[in-house]
Amino acid sequence: MTADEGTVRVDSWIWSVRLTKTRSAAATACRGGHVRINGDRVKPAAAVRPGDQVRLFHAGRERIVVVSKLVRKRVGAAIAAECYVDNSPAPPPREEVALLGVRDRGAGRPTKRDRREMERLRGN
């Protein structure tokens, strides 16, 4: 399952170590410019080597990982965690969701007055 030497496609590696759910999502992220290897935007077929820094912006969060092992096939979560060193910033804390915008079921659309009150309370 592991490759001792050589390279692996970046979209395949991102999927194999479980940074994205599907390989097509990894390829789409590469094509969209959301994946960088050592600071350079890459295509899905770009080569990854041990020691490379991979930056992935996915699901509203930036992941910064350093490749330590190459894998060609998807592996379990425990093995996947050994394949990279995670240098990502901590995720932002979940904000308390204000119940200001929650309306009773069947109450219909907010009136103009209700909408203005909600905007005032939110600080807009």
Disulfide bonds with the S-S distance in Angstrom:
none
